[in-house]
Amino acid sequence: KNEISKLRNMAQSIMKEGDSKLNALCALLEEIMAEKETKVVIFTEYKDTLNYVIENLIQKRHPEWRNNILRLSSEEAADVNRFQEIKERFEKDSSARILFATDVVAEGVNLQVANILINYEIPWSLVKLEQRIGRVWRLGQKKLVKVYTLFMNNVADKAALEAMYRKLGNLKVARLKPRPFTGEEIFLYSEEGDVKDMMKVPAYAVTVEEKGKKKFKKITEAEAILTYIKENSAGLEKLIESIIKTKAEIEKEMYSKGILYMPKTRDEVENALACLGFKNTKELMLSLVDMLKSVSEFYGLNVKEEGNIVKVSRGSEMATTIENVNDIYGFLHVNTSPVSPYIVAYGEREGDLAIYKAIVKGGSKSETLYSEPVGIFMEDSQVLRGSELIETVSRALSNCIGVLGEEKAIELPLTCQADILSCLKQNIISLQSPLKNYMMRLESMGWRDSEIEWLNPSNIKVELSKPLGYIRFVKHSTPETLNISQKIKDEVEDKAVQIVLEKESEEGRIAVLVPESEHYDIKSVNIVSGEVRKIEVKGHAGSEVYGELTDPEMKLAEKERDNFWLYIVYDVLKENPKILRFRNPVETMNWKVFERVERRYIFWPKELPQTNHTV
């Protein structure tokens, strides 16, 4: 009973705090992925472990790595062609940077395109460890090879560690020289207690006394092995305590000289966030949680709020507690589509919002310092950033009524571009202030060349990417325009058709009216690509966004699918009529059947459950 209780407590701890070994691997991979032209092979003992790690990395932590990760286990090895295909992609495809493998590839496979190897578990066999290293550390390897082994502070890993070190000791006693696979540095990863700040920081020195003076002595894995052999676990624990103490002494010395950044104060953090459009960290988190709730319908997520605690789950998966920004990013997919989406949403104001990525560059080589999304309302050049932009997009997604078909990109006015660039440049100069003071302090101590200017304000440049996407806001239908005479309806319909003909012509397509027997209004042809659109036009005097199709029109829509377009022209009788273009409305819009004299199909945009959001 006690053992079951312990297992239950362990499971609850993992559910609440996460898998610490997986967290450590994730932190290490984040560093590796930040480097260019590096590839890594990660060995696991079992296929189930391999599946578990990959699933957690892609679904919960870094979905943007989906196309960077490959796997080779007994399942893939059973298919010779599949095995070869994966191996060749890892060797030749620059985007394939992470290979998860079991020991099925530990022998006889050349993976020297990678220069980093990670052992997710401790191999009990020195032969197995050497075989794994031999996959990347081979004749012809031109890069420095790095090998990491993840150790846990538990009984099983301690036993494996002791077995391995004992075998190393036996080799030494037998005067046999093992292949040098002991490390040069020890890295500590901790998520609790006083060493939480040591995540991903190498602890490589201890303090020793020599002739009454303190000196730093470098510690390697080989030194740790010898300590363990000579003094057992007590000696190793003492060595680790010395490493932690030495790190604290080094940091204290660096703090006193102003070399190492002190922890940021609340005001400093809020001033930095203000430059990005957020009042404080609370507003940042609330904005992102709001975004997560808005996209939950699209991503199949279940978001629950219990007081101040937010939990997210997908399907039957275990719920994850949202504790920081990275937890939210793990659930938000990255869209790498070359096409800028154009969605339609209900809002209190009408107009088009274009969203861009602003890229801030600086330094002698014009390197990217940071980037952020910015939104611009095209009608009045209003710029949205930070929480204001996130909240506007969240509300649009919550009130989304459809995705438009192909739309021409909106050209950003030069005056609006100038406003964005000026605003961002001023913000980056403000963010630079602490760094500027830091460099001046180093210069005063003679520790840096004052002639070398890393970041000069005059070298800061801001570039705008192509549009990430557009949002067209429309108002809800006005009831008074729904009951109008047939004469006005016919007038509206005729004018709507003329508006569409002119619009198609403006965009370089050849558009002609077709006979009523064709069951659509306009045939439009792109003379460059040859694309043909069969367009049914529906016009409205007011702001209604719906369209009725007859039975023959519906059958044509079901038959033609992507070639069939429903153009809804609204505010036809006003000065500035507007057009919404829906491709393949049978799939992209809601619809239902109703009977009058003849059967009709009424279409209206798909709409998510309404929230309290307004724009």
N, C-alpha and C positions, 0 to 999 in steps of 0.2 A: 504493500500500500504506500509506504514511504517513497519507494522508487518511482511509482506511478505519479505521485504528487510532485516529485522533483522534475520528472519529464514534463508534466503539465506546466509547471512554473517556468521551465526553460522555454517551452513553446510560446507561452504568453509573453515572455521577455522578448523573444524574436519578433513576435507580432507587433509589439509596441515599439521596440527600438530598432528593428531591422537586423539583418544578418551582418555582423561586424566584419567577417572575412570578405563577404561580397562588397561591403562598403569600402574596405581597403583596396580591393581589386579595382573598383570603380574609380577611386581616387588616383590610383597608379595609372590606369588607362587614360584618364583625363589629361594627365601630364604627357603621356606618350602621344596621344592624338593631337595635342597642341604643337608637337614638333612636326616638321615636314619630312617627307620621304623616309619615314620609319615604319617598319612592319613588325608585328609581334605574334608569336605562337604561344598559346596557352594550353598546357597539358592538364587534363583531369584523369583521374583513375577510372571513372565510370561514366557511361553514356547518360544516365539519369542526372548526374551532377552537371554534365555538359549542357543538357537541355534546360535544367533549372537556372543556371547562370545566364545563358543566352536569353531565355525568356524574360528574366528580371531586368537585364540590361536594356533590351529593346522595348519592352512594354512599359516599364515603370521608371526608367532612369534616363536613357539616351535613345529615344526612338529615331533620332537623326543618324544613328550609327547603323541603322538597318541594312543599308547597302554596303557598309564597310566590313561586315562580319560574315565569315565563312565557317563551315564546320566539316570535320572529317572524323567520323566514328565508324564502328563496325557496320552500321547501316549503309553508309555511303561506300565503304570499302567493298561491300558485297556486289556492287555494280561497278565493274571495271571502267566503263565509259564515264560514269558519273564521277568516280574517284579521280580520273585523269582530268576531267573538265574543271573540277574544283581546284586541283593542284595547279593547273595551267593558269587559271584566273588569278590565283594568289601570286603567282610568279610574274604575270604580265600586266594585270590590271592595277593601276596606281590607286584606285579607290578601294580595292580589297586590302585592308590594312590589318585586320585582326582574324587570326585563324584559331578556332577552338578545336582541339584534337584529343583523342584518347591514344593509348600506346599502340594502336594499330598502325600509326605512322612513325613510331619511335625508331624503327629499324629500316634501313635501306632507302629512305626517302630524303632527297636533297631539298632543304628549305632555306638555303643560305640567302635567299632574297630578304629574309627577316634577320634582324640583328638583336632582337629582344626575345627572351624566352621567360615565361612565367610558369612555375609549378604551383597549381592551385592547392594541391595537397602535397605533403612531404612524401617522396618516394622512399619506401623501406629498403629498396635495393640500390646500392651504389652503381651497379651495372646499368640499371634502368635509367638512373639519373645521367650517367655518362652517355647513354644512347640518345637521350633527349637532347642534351647539349650538342651532341654530334650532328644533329639535324641542321643546326644553324652555324656552329663553329667548325667550319670545314676549310679545306684548302681552297683558296680563291676568295674567301670572305674578306672584303675590303673595309668593312665598318667595324667599329668597336662593338663587341658582343657583350650584352648585359643579360644576366640570368638572375631572376628573383624567385624565391621560394617563400610561400606564405605560411607562417607558423602561428598557431593559436595557443593561448595560455590554457591548455586543457590536458587531461591525462593522456589521451591518445597521441597528441602531437608531441608531448614530452617523451613518451615511450619511443616514438619513431625517431625523435631527435637523438635520444640516448643511444638507440641501436645504430644509427648512422655514425655518430661520433665515435662509438666503440669500434666500429669497423675501420674508421679512419685511423684510430689509434693502433689497431692491429696491423694495418699496412705499414705504419711508421715503425712498429716493433720489428716487423719482418723486413725492414729496410727496402720496402717497395715504394716507389714514388707515384702516388695517384695523380691522375690528370688534374690540373689546378682548377677545381670547380668550387673552391671556397671563395667567399666574396671579399671585396675590398671595403665595403661599408655595411653598416647595420642601419636599417630604417625602422623607426617605431611608429605604429599607427594606433592611436587610442581614442576612445569616444567618451571617456568618463574620467572623473577625478581631476587631479592637478595637472595631468599631462594632456589634457584635451587640445591644448594649443600646439602640440607636437605632431599633429597629423601631417604626414608627407614631409616632415623635416628630418634630415639625416642627423643622427646622433653619433658622432664619430670620434669623440675625445673624452678622456677622463683626466682629472686633476691628480698629479702625483707630487710628493714632496722630495726635493733633491737639495741637500745642503741648506735646509731651512727656507728654501724658496719654492713657490708653487709653479709647476710647469704643466703644460697640456701634452698628453700622450695620445697619439692616434690609435684607435681600436678598429681592427678588421674582424671579419668573421672567423678567420683562422685563430686570432687571439681569443675570441669567445669560445672556440672549440677547445683550445688548450686549457682555458680556465675551467671549463666544464669537466674535462678529463681529470684535472688535478684536484679540483675542489668541489666537484659535484654541483647539484642545483643551487646550494647555498652560495657557493662562490660566484656562480653566474648571476644570481639575483643581486649580490653585492656589487658586481660589475655594472649591471643595469642601473642600480641606484646611483652609482658614481657618475654614469653618463648623464642621467637626468639632472643631477646636482650641478655638474659641470656646465651643462647647457644653460641652466638658470644663472650661473655666475657670469658666463659670457654675455648673455642678454643684459644682465644688470650693468655690466661694464659698458656695453654699447649704448644702453639707454642714457647712462650718465654723461656720455660724450655727445648725445644727440644724433648718433649715427643710425640707430634703429628707430623706426616709427613707433611712437607710443600708441596705445589703443585710442581709437577715435572717441571724442566726446559726443554727446547727443547733439550738440549744436553743430559740430563739424559734419556729422552724418547728415543732418537735416539740410545744411547748406549745400552739400554735394547733391543730395536728392532734389533740392529745389532747382538746381541747374538742369535737371532732367525732367522737370515738370511734376514732381511729387512733393507734397508738404512734409511727409515723414514716412517712416517705415510702415506704420500702420496703414496709411492710405495706399502705399504700394501693394501690400499684401491683400487688402480689401478689394482693390481694383483687379488683381490677378485672380482672386477667388471668384469674383463676379464674372470674369471672362470664362473661367472654368465651368461655372454653372451654365453660362450661355451656350457653350459648345457641347455640353454633356449629351444633348439629344443626337448630335451628329456623330460623336465618338462612342456612343453606347455606354456612357458612364453613369453611375449612380452617385450623386453628390448629396451627402447628408450633413446637416449642421446640428450639433448638440451643444447649445450654448456658444462658447467661443471656439469649440473644436469642430473642425471640418474633416470628414472622412469620405474617401472616394474609393469606389470599387468598379470593376468591369466584369459583367456577367456573374459567374459564381465565384470569382476570385475573392480572396480575403481583402477586407477594406484596409486602405492605407491612410494613416493620419497625416494631414498636411501640416508640416511644421516650418517649412521654409520655401523660398522661391524655387529651388531646384526640384522640390517635390511636385510643384505645379507644372514646371517645364516637362517633367517626365511623362505627364499625361497629355501634353499638347503636341500633336504631330507637326512635323516640319514639311511644308509643301514645296517641292522642288520643281513644280510644273512651270514650263516657260511661258504659259499663258496667264495673263493677269485676270483673275476672276472679277465678274461684275455682278454684284448681288443687288436685289431690290428689297427695301424694308420700309415698313410704315414708320412715320415719324411726325413730329409737330411742325417741322419745317420741310420744305421741298428743296431739293438740290442734289448735286453730285459731290461726294467726298472722295478725293484721290489720296491714296496712301503710298508713301515712298519710304525707302531706307536712306537716311542721311548718313554719309560716311565721312568721318573726320580724320584727316591725315596730317602728319607733321614730321619734323625731323629732316635731316639732310637727304634721306632716301625716300621721303614722303610715305612713311609707313602708316598703316591704319592704326589709329589710336583707339577709336571706339566707333560704334554705329548705333543708331536708334531709329525707330519708326516715327514718321511725322505725317499728319493728315492735313489736307488743305481743302476747304470748301471752295469750289471753283467760282461760285456766284459772287462772293464778297471777299475772297482771299483770306478768310479766317484760318489761322494756323492752329492745329491741335497737337499737343505733345503730352507725354506722361499720363497721369491718371485721367485727364480730360479725354485723350484719344482712346485709351483702353475702355473707359466707360461708354463712350459713343459707339465704338465697335461692338461692345457687349450688348448694348441695347438694340443695335441693328440686327445682330445675330438672333437675339431673342424674338424680334419682330420680323424676321426674314420671311418674305413671301415668294421668293424664287430667285433663280439665277438666270441672267439674261444670256442670250446667244452671243455670237460674235459682235463685239462693239469696237468702234474705232477709239484708239487711245486719245485721251483729252490732253491737249497741250497746256502746260503750266505757264502762266504769264510770267514775263521776266521780272516784273516788280515783285511778284510773290516769291520767286526764287531768291531775289536779293534780300527780302525780309527774313526768309528761313536761314540763309547763309550767315547773315549778320548776327542773328539771334544765337545760333549754334557756336559761332566763332567766339562770341563774347563769353558764352558759358564755359567753353573749354579753357579759355584764359583764366577764368575764375577757378576752375578745377585745378589748374596748374600751380596756383599760388603756393600750396604747401610744398610741392616739389621744388619750386623755385627757391624757397627758403632753405630747403634741405641741401640743395646744391651749393648755395651761398655759404652755408655752414661748413660744408666739406672744403670749399675753396679757402675759407679763413684758416682752416687747420692744415692747409697745404696738401690735401689728399686728392685733389682733382685739378686738371688743367683748366684754368679760367678761359682759355682761348677756345675750348671745345664747347660749343653750344648745342646741347641735345635737342631742346625744344625752344625754338625762337617763335614768339607770337606772330611774327611776320611770315613765318613759313607754314602756318596752319592753313589748311585748305578744307573746304567742305564740298563734297560731291553728292549728287542725288542719283540714286539708281533708277532703273526703269520702274514704272509703277508696280507696286506689290499687288494692288487690287483697287477696285472702286466700289463705292456704295451709293446707290441712288435711293434717296428718301422720297417717299410719296405719302400723301395724306390719305386717311380713311375716306371711303366713299361718302359723298354728301347726299343724304336721302332725298332732298328736294329735286334733284336732277334725274331721279330714277323714273318718274312718271311724266313723260313729255309726249307731245303729239307725234303721230306717225310721220307727218310732213317734216317736222324738225329732225326726227330720227333719220329719215332718208337723206336730208340735207347734210347731217353730221356724217353719215356713212360715206357719201360721195366726196365730201371734203377730206375725210380721213384717207381715202384711197389716193387722192391727189397728193396729199402730204407724203405718203409712203413712196409714191412714184418719184417725187422730187428728191426725197432722202436717198433712195437707192441710186439715183443718177448722180447725186453729189458725191457719193462714195465710190464711183467708178464702175458701177454695175449697169448692165442693160436690162431695164425693167419694162414689161409690156402687160397690158390687160389681156385676160384670156376669156373665152366664152363662158357663160354660166354653166354650161354642160360639163365643164372641167371640175366644178365644185371647189374652186379656190379663185382668188381675185387676180393675183399678179404672179407672173413668172419672171424671176430675176436671175441673171447670169453674170458671174464674174468672168470677164474676158481674159483674165490672166490665168486663173487656176481652173476655170471650167466648171466651178461649183454652180449648181442649180438650186434655187430656192423656190418652193411652191408656197406662196404667201396668202394666208387668209387674213383680211383686215377687219378689225372691229373698232368702231369709233364711238366715243362718248362725249357728250357736251360737258359733263362735269368730270370729277376725279375718280370715277368708278374704274376698277381694274378687274374686269372679267370679260369673257367672250362666250357667245352661244354658237354652237356648231349644229348644223342639220345632220340627219342620219347619213346622207351621202358624204358630207364633209368629214364626219367622224371616221367613216370607213377609209377615206383617203388618208386621213391623218395616221390611222393605225397601219396602213400599208406603206406609206412613204417614210414614216418615222423621222430620221434626222434631216430629210429633205423637206419636211413640212414645217412651216413657221407660222406662228400666230402673232401678228402685230396688233397690239392694243394701243390705239391712239386716244388719249384723253385730253380734256380741256380744249376740245376742237374749236369751240366758238370763242375762245379767249385769244389774247394777243400772241401768246407763246404756247402752242400745242406741244404735247410731249408724247414720245413713243416708247413703249416697252416691247422688246422682241424676244419671244420665247421659242426656242428650237425644240422640236419634238414634244409638244405640250402634253401628249398622252402620258409621257414619263415624267416631265418636269413640272406639271401643274396638277392641282386637285381638280376633279370633275365628277359630275353626277348626271343621271338621266332624268328628264321630266317630260311629261306629255302635255301638249296643247292640241292643236288640230293635227299636228304631226309630231313625231318624236324629235326632241331636241336634247343636246348635250351642253350643259353650261360649265365653263371652265373658269377657275379663279386660282390665283397663286397659292402654292403650298405655304402654310403658315404654322410655325411652332406654337405650342401653348403660350398664351399671353402672359407677360409678367408686368410688374409695376413700372418697368423702364419706360422712359419717354425721351425723345430727342428734341 
